[in-house]
Amino acid sequence: MRVICCSDVPGIGYTGHIVFCFWVLCSGRELATTLGRVLGRPAILPVPAAALRLAFGEMADVAILSSARVLPARLQESGFGFRHPELEGALRFLLGRPARP
């Protein structure tokens, strides 16, 4: 997530700061599968939570295993258009991977 200043975005009709997050709700499994497809690597086996806790300690619960249902409602209400409305397209753009033929 990141914060954007809406006065810098034309056509929003809102001033102030908005927490900007991904606009499509997806599960961790869906994200991992899509990311694997974009990177051309398999995403087959989930990592057990116990292994993550062993490797990362408390940070596993805070940064990896927790979830939040967050949507950019103010941006959506304002009619803001996202350049890449689908998860795979957004990941391909962010990672510099060409679209699949």
Secondary structure, 3 states (H helix, E strand, C coil): CEEEEHHHCCCCCCCCEEEECCCCCCCHHHHHHHHHHHHCCCCCCCCCHHHHHHHHCHHHHHHHHCCCCCCCHHHHHCCCCCCCCCHHHHHHHHHCCCCCC
